Amino acid sequence: MTRKGKIWSWAAGLYAVINVAGLFYAWAMDEEMHAMLHLFLILIGVAGYIGWRLARRGVPQEVPQAQLAAEQQRVEYLQQSVDAMALELERVGEAQRFADKLRVERGETLPPKKDQ
């Protein structure tokens, strides 16, 4: 936890303790309005805490460097695989063109090409 986070945690704890103690004190002294004020402040604190927790759910967490490095390695591996497949596909195309050229030189007929 950061220093700022620790300070806010202590402040929230102190806020809760003061208001709970104030609620019991006001209740013991039969001060209804005073007790209701502390109860209201406690409810505001609880609502704020719930809102803060819900808001923090959507905050993206920092990704560790090890995970970034692993993802980078996977992307590089994928790129190498795609490059290798493209090279093999080019070789197949070259072989097909060479075979067609030999057929033409031998006088063999080629299958009719489809118009696109």
CYANA upper distance limits for C-alpha pairs under 8 A (distance plus 0.5 A):
  1 MET  CA      5 GLY  CA      6.49
  1 MET  CA      6 LYS  CA      7.04
  2 THR  CA      6 LYS  CA      6.78
  3 ARG  CA      7 ILE  CA      6.82
  4 LYS  CA      8 TRP  CA      6.83
  5 GLY  CA      9 SER  CA      6.63
  6 LYS  CA     10 TRP  CA      6.71
  7 ILE  CA     11 ALA  CA      6.64
  8 TRP  CA     12 ALA  CA      6.54
  9 SER  CA     13 GLY  CA      6.65
 10 TRP  CA     14 LEU  CA      6.58
 11 ALA  CA     15 TYR  CA      6.58
 12 ALA  CA     16 ALA  CA      6.71
 13 GLY  CA     17 VAL  CA      6.69
 14 LEU  CA     18 ILE  CA      6.55
 15 TYR  CA     19 ASN  CA      6.71
 16 ALA  CA     20 VAL  CA      6.54
 16 ALA  CA     42 ILE  CA      7.22
 16 ALA  CA     45 GLY  CA      7.97
 17 VAL  CA     21 ALA  CA      6.47
 18 ILE  CA     22 GLY  CA      6.40
 19 ASN  CA     23 LEU  CA      6.45
 19 ASN  CA     38 HIS  CA      5.86
 19 ASN  CA     39 LEU  CA      7.97
 19 ASN  CA     41 LEU  CA      7.40
 19 ASN  CA     42 ILE  CA      6.75
 20 VAL  CA     24 PHE  CA      6.90
 20 VAL  CA     38 HIS  CA      7.62
 20 VAL  CA     39 LEU  CA      8.31
 20 VAL  CA     42 ILE  CA      7.76
 21 ALA  CA     25 TYR  CA      6.58
 22 GLY  CA     26 ALA  CA      6.43
 22 GLY  CA     35 ALA  CA      7.73
 22 GLY  CA     38 HIS  CA      6.78
 23 LEU  CA     27 TRP  CA      6.54
 23 LEU  CA     34 HIS  CA      8.04
 23 LEU  CA     35 ALA  CA      5.35
 23 LEU  CA     36 MET  CA      8.09
 23 LEU  CA     38 HIS  CA      5.67
 23 LEU  CA     39 LEU  CA      6.88
 24 PHE  CA     28 ALA  CA      6.51
 24 PHE  CA     35 ALA  CA      7.89
 25 TYR  CA     29 MET  CA      6.75
 25 TYR  CA     35 ALA  CA      8.38
 26 ALA  CA     30 ASP  CA      6.70
 26 ALA  CA     31 GLU  CA      5.63
 26 ALA  CA     32 GLU  CA      7.53
 26 ALA  CA     34 HIS  CA      6.22
 26 ALA  CA     35 ALA  CA      5.39
 27 TRP  CA     31 GLU  CA      6.48
 27 TRP  CA     32 GLU  CA      7.17
 27 TRP  CA     35 ALA  CA      6.13
 31 GLU  CA     35 ALA  CA      6.66
 32 GLU  CA     36 MET  CA      6.61
 33 MET  CA     37 LEU  CA      6.66
 34 HIS  CA     38 HIS  CA      7.04
 35 ALA  CA     39 LEU  CA      6.69
 36 MET  CA     40 PHE  CA      6.50
 37 LEU  CA     41 LEU  CA      6.73
 38 HIS  CA     42 ILE  CA      6.63
 39 LEU  CA     43 LEU  CA      6.78
 40 PHE  CA     44 ILE  CA      6.74
 41 LEU  CA     45 GLY  CA      6.69
 42 ILE  CA     46 VAL  CA      6.72
 43 LEU  CA     47 ALA  CA      6.58
 44 ILE  CA     48 GLY  CA      6.55
 45 GLY  CA     49 TYR  CA      6.63
 46 VAL  CA     50 ILE  CA      6.71
 47 ALA  CA     51 GLY  CA      6.59
 48 GLY  CA     52 TRP  CA      6.51
 49 TYR  CA     53 ARG  CA      6.69
 50 ILE  CA     54 LEU  CA      6.71
 51 GLY  CA     55 ALA  CA      6.56
 52 TRP  CA     56 ARG  CA      6.66
 53 ARG  CA     57 ARG  CA      7.01
 54 LEU  CA     58 GLY  CA      7.92
 55 ALA  CA     59 VAL  CA      7.64
 63 VAL  CA     67 GLN  CA      7.20
 63 VAL  CA     68 LEU  CA      7.40
 64 PRO  CA     68 LEU  CA      7.03
 65 GLN  CA     69 ALA  CA      6.62
 66 ALA  CA     70 ALA  CA      6.71
 67 GLN  CA     71 GLU  CA      6.68
 68 LEU  CA     72 GLN  CA      6.62
 69 ALA  CA     73 GLN  CA      6.70
 70 ALA  CA     74 ARG  CA      6.81
 71 GLU  CA     75 VAL  CA      6.75
 72 GLN  CA     76 GLU  CA      6.70
 73 GLN  CA     77 TYR  CA      6.62
 74 ARG  CA     78 LEU  CA      6.59
 75 VAL  CA     79 GLN  CA      6.63
 76 GLU  CA     80 GLN  CA      6.69
 77 TYR  CA     81 SER  CA      6.68
 78 LEU  CA     82 VAL  CA      6.73
 79 GLN  CA     83 ASP  CA      6.67
 80 GLN  CA     84 ALA  CA      6.64
 81 SER  CA     85 MET  CA      6.70
 82 VAL  CA     86 ALA  CA      6.66
 83 ASP  CA     87 LEU  CA      6.73
 84 ALA  CA     88 GLU  CA      6.76
 85 MET  CA     89 LEU  CA      6.58
 86 ALA  CA     90 GLU  CA      6.68
 87 LEU  CA     91 ARG  CA      6.79
 88 GLU  CA     92 VAL  CA      6.76
 89 LEU  CA     93 GLY  CA      6.74
 90 GLU  CA     94 GLU  CA      6.67
 91 ARG  CA     95 ALA  CA      6.66
 92 VAL  CA     96 GLN  CA      6.68
 93 GLY  CA     97 ARG  CA      6.70
 94 GLU  CA     98 PHE  CA      6.60
 95 ALA  CA     99 ALA  CA      6.60
 96 GLN  CA    100 ASP  CA      6.65
 97 ARG  CA    101 LYS  CA      6.64
 98 PHE  CA    102 LEU  CA      6.76
 99 ALA  CA    103 ARG  CA      6.78
100 ASP  CA    104 VAL  CA      6.79
100 ASP  CA    110 LEU  CA      8.06
101 LYS  CA    105 GLU  CA      6.78
102 LEU  CA    106 ARG  CA      6.66
103 ARG  CA    107 GLY  CA      6.63
103 ARG  CA    108 GLU  CA      5.57
103 ARG  CA    109 THR  CA      7.64
103 ARG  CA    110 LEU  CA      7.88
104 VAL  CA    108 GLU  CA      6.27
104 VAL  CA    109 THR  CA      7.48
104 VAL  CA    110 LEU  CA      8.02
